Amino acid sequence: MAALSDRMMPAPLVFARWTLHGDGRLTAEGMDIQLPPKEWQVLRLLLVSGGALMTKDRLLERAWPHGDVSEESLTRCIYSLRKHLKADKGFIKTIYGRGYRFTCSVSTEGDDAPRSGQGRLAHICSACGQVRHG
C-alpha cells in the first residue's frame, strides 16, 4: 500500500467538538481514537454528505468497492462509530430501511482556523470526500 503525501491527505473535518483527520484519527477534548479504515471511510462519507440521506447501498458501494459485503458489516460499523462518539452518537440518524443521515453541521479545518470548529467552509465532494477551497 502506497503512503499518501500530506497533499493527498483529505482535509480534517470538524463537527461539534470532534475532528476527523485524514490519517484516520478521530479527536476531541482529550481523546485521540485511531479508527479502523472502514469506520473512518463510512464516517467521512456521512460527514461530506451535507446532511443528505446516505443509502445503505451507496455506503456499501463506496466503503467496500471491491468486496461482496453484507449490510451486517455496515450495521456493525455504524454501531462502533456511535460508541466512539459517546454522547454525540445521535449525530448518526438511522432512516429505517433506507440508510443513514448525519445531523450535525460540518466544516473543514483550515490552516489558520481555530480548533473550536470554526474552520473555513469549502466544497466537499460527496462522492470521494475531497475538499476544494474557495
WOMOCOR-V622720 format. One record per residue. SS is DSSP state (h for helix, s for strand, l for the rest). PSI is psi in degrees with one decimal (999 if undefined). OMEGA is omega in degrees with one decimal (* if undefined). Layout:
SS|PSI|OMEGA, SS|PSI|OMEGA
//
This chain:
l|127.8|-177.8, l|142.4|178.9, l|142.5|177.7, l|140.1|173.9, l|167.5|178.6, l|-31.8|179.7, l|-36.5|-176.5, l|-10.9|-178.5, l|128.3|178.1, l|145.5|180.0, l|145.8|176.3, l|141.0|177.5, s|132.3|-174.7, s|131.1|174.5, s|132.3|-176.2, l|-123.9|-178.9, l|5.1|-173.0, s|151.2|170.8, s|126.9|174.7, s|116.1|-176.7, l|157.1|-179.9, l|-16.5|-180.0, l|7.0|176.5, l|2.0|179.8, s|141.7|173.0, s|116.7|-175.7, s|152.5|174.2, s|-180.0|-178.3, l|103.0|176.6, l|5.5|179.5, s|141.4|176.6, s|101.8|-174.9, s|124.3|174.5, s|108.6|-178.9, l|144.4|170.1, l|153.4|-174.9, h|-42.8|-178.4, h|-38.2|177.3, h|-43.2|178.2, h|-45.4|-177.0, h|-43.7|179.6, h|-44.7|179.4, h|-42.9|178.9, h|-43.0|178.1, h|-40.6|177.9, h|-41.0|-178.6, h|-39.4|-176.7, l|-1.3|-177.8, l|-10.9|179.2, l|26.4|179.8, l|-0.2|179.2, l|156.4|176.0, l|128.0|171.1, s|111.1|-178.0, s|157.4|177.3, h|-44.0|-179.0, h|-42.5|-179.6, h|-43.4|178.0, h|-43.6|178.7, h|-42.4|-179.2, h|-40.4|-177.6, h|-39.7|-175.8, h|-27.7|179.8, l|63.5|-172.2, l|-25.2|-174.9, l|15.8|-175.1, l|155.4|171.9, l|109.9|-173.4, l|149.0|-178.8, l|165.7|176.2, h|-25.5|179.0, h|-39.3|179.2, h|-42.8|178.4, h|-42.3|179.1, h|-44.0|178.4, h|-37.8|179.5, h|-46.3|178.8, h|-42.6|178.5, h|-46.4|-179.3, h|-42.0|178.2, h|-41.8|178.7, h|-37.0|177.0, h|-41.5|178.7, h|-38.6|-177.0, h|-13.4|176.6, h|-115.4|-175.9, h|-21.1|-179.8, h|14.5|-177.2, h|-23.4|179.4, h|-9.7|176.3, h|-26.6|178.7, s|103.5|-176.5, s|131.2|176.6, s|128.8|171.6, s|96.4|-168.9, l|130.7|178.8, l|-6.4|-175.6, l|-51.8|-176.4, s|-141.6|-173.9, s|154.3|177.7, s|137.4|176.2, s|125.8|-168.5, l|0.5|-178.8, l|145.4|177.4, l|148.1|-174.6, l|140.1|173.9, s|167.0|174.9, s|151.0|178.2, l|113.0|177.5, l|162.6|179.5, l|-33.2|-177.4, l|6.5|-176.0, l|143.4|174.0, l|159.3|-176.8, l|5.4|-176.8, l|1.0|179.4, l|10.8|-179.3, l|39.1|-177.2, l|166.1|178.2, l|143.4|175.1, l|146.8|-178.6, l|166.5|174.3, s|127.5|179.2, s|120.2|-179.9, l|122.6|-178.4, l|-15.5|179.1, l|-45.6|-174.5, l|-14.9|178.9, l|5.6|179.2, l|148.1|-176.2, s|134.0|174.6, s|120.3|-179.0, l|149.9|173.8, l|999|*
//
